């Protein structure tokens, strides 16, 4: 459907040709601008509630979160597999 419109109407062809790069590169530029603004900020004060990224606590929490997310991806298939086989 969209191919027929793009071939028939030159303005549609031009707008789709311009929209592709805008849709691809505009989010990249926005993320880079956000990263640049965050890079210029000074780090906050370290308090008792700050989770440092250099300790064992950070490693355990990060690994645990990754394992939980991986299990949530595979658990439905593992639990429904025997039912589907039937």
C-alpha positions in Angstrom: 0.0 0.0 0.0 2.7 2.5 1.0 4.8 1.6 -2.0 2.0 2.5 -4.4 1.5 5.8 -2.7 5.2 6.6 -2.8 5.5 5.8 -6.5 2.4 7.7 -7.5 2.9 11.0 -5.5 6.3 12.7 -5.7 5.7 14.6 -2.5 5.0 11.4 -0.6 8.2 9.9 -2.0 10.1 13.0 -0.9 8.6 13.0 2.6 9.3 9.2 3.1 12.8 9.7 1.8 13.3 12.5 4.4 11.5 10.8 7.2 13.7 7.7 7.2 16.9 9.5 8.2 15.1 11.8 10.6 13.5 8.8 12.3 16.9 7.1 12.6 19.3 9.8 13.4 17.2 12.2 15.5 16.9 9.8 18.5 20.7 9.1 18.3 21.4 12.9 18.4 19.0 13.3 21.3 20.7 10.6 23.3 24.1 12.0 22.6 22.9 15.4 23.7 21.6 13.9 26.9 24.9 12.1 27.5 26.8 15.3 26.9 24.7 17.2 29.5 25.1 14.4 32.0 28.8 14.2 31.5 29.3 17.9 32.3 27.5 17.5 35.7 29.6 17.1 38.8 29.1 13.9 40.8 26.7 14.1 43.8 27.8 13.7 47.4 28.5 10.2 48.6 26.2 9.3 51.5 25.4 6.2 53.4 22.6 5.4 50.9 24.9 5.6 47.9 25.5 2.3 46.1 29.1 2.3 45.0 29.9 0.5 41.7 33.2 -0.9 43.0 32.0 -3.2 45.8 30.8 -6.8 46.0 27.3 -5.5 46.8 27.0 -3.9 43.4 28.3 -7.1 41.7 25.8 -9.3 43.5 22.8 -7.0 42.9 23.7 -6.6 39.2 24.2 -10.3 38.6 21.0 -11.1 40.5 19.0 -8.6 38.5 20.4 -10.1 35.2 19.6 -13.6 36.3 16.0 -12.7 37.4 15.4 -11.0 34.0 16.9 -14.0 32.1 14.7 -16.4 34.1 11.6 -14.3 33.5 12.3 -14.6 29.8 12.7 -18.4 29.8 10.4 -19.5 32.6 7.1 -19.2 30.6 8.5 -21.5 27.8 9.9 -24.0 30.3 6.6 -24.2 32.3 4.3 -24.3 29.2 6.5 -26.7 27.2 5.2 -29.9 28.7 1.6 -28.7 28.4 2.0 -27.8 24.7 3.7 -31.2 24.0 0.8 -33.0 25.4 
